Amino acid sequence: MTFAEHLATYIGRELQVFLTVDTIIGVLVSVNANFAVIRVGDVPGYGTQEITVLLSSISYVRVQSV
């Protein structure tokens, strides 16, 4: 099982994605072979946003317990 396939099993779950220079907290929306899309909370003045992250830039992921 590849990292993308394993990550895809958590679609719809809240998670923390740790990158080299940042941490993204949100809900996993979709995953393909190269990218993950994460919906982040409301940003004042912008509302809900979706962030696309290159899988190769992810250091590790923490899935929030239900």
Secondary structure, DSSP 8 states (H G I E B T S, - for coil): --HHHHHHTTTTSEEEEEESS-EEEEEEEEE-SSEEEEEEEEETTTEEEEEEEEGGGEEEEEE---
